[in-house]
């Protein structure tokens, strides 16, 4: 069984904060590809942003996410748990919606993550605003719904994160995984 666990869901729902807590507890985490791309493009005044070229942008997030998992596969210890802030599966679900290509045609021989995926539900009360977050509450909620429906279609079990403190969320994730 894969020990590569995805934390996904609502944009601004506390995923990065949860991952920072898991990292503080000694677990390896991988930052979200989309956030890295947007930060880089903003710094360069580049055009590879979701609001300019959505399909190209999503394909770039897919490539970066796959590069991340390949790097982790090469460097992780056999018993190491690694937590990903989103993953290639998010990119596949989003690309499916932009292109209408069937999910099955997008999968090929892509790597599998842990069968359980944790989704942060809509929680607008904590949603931060900064230059890398271009989502409105409505689009973030629509994205969450797409992921909630898309992950099971890709063979993953979805577990909704509780709206609790960061420490309690981390405890919930670790307890659910039996760590």
GIURUR-V851818 format. One record per run of one state. SS is the DSSP state (h for helix, s for strand, l for the rest). FROM is the first residue (numbers start at 1). TO is the last residue. If there is no record, write none. Layout:
ss->(SS | SS)
from->(FROM | FROM)
to->(TO | TO)
This chain:
ss->(l | s | l | h | l | s | l | h | l | h | l | s | l | h | l | h | l | s | l | h | l | h | l | s | l | h | l)
from->(1 | 4 | 10 | 15 | 25 | 28 | 31 | 33 | 45 | 54 | 76 | 82 | 86 | 88 | 100 | 103 | 108 | 116 | 121 | 124 | 127 | 137 | 154 | 157 | 161 | 166 | 178)
to->(3 | 9 | 14 | 24 | 27 | 30 | 32 | 44 | 53 | 75 | 81 | 85 | 87 | 99 | 102 | 107 | 115 | 120 | 123 | 126 | 136 | 153 | 156 | 160 | 165 | 177 | 179)
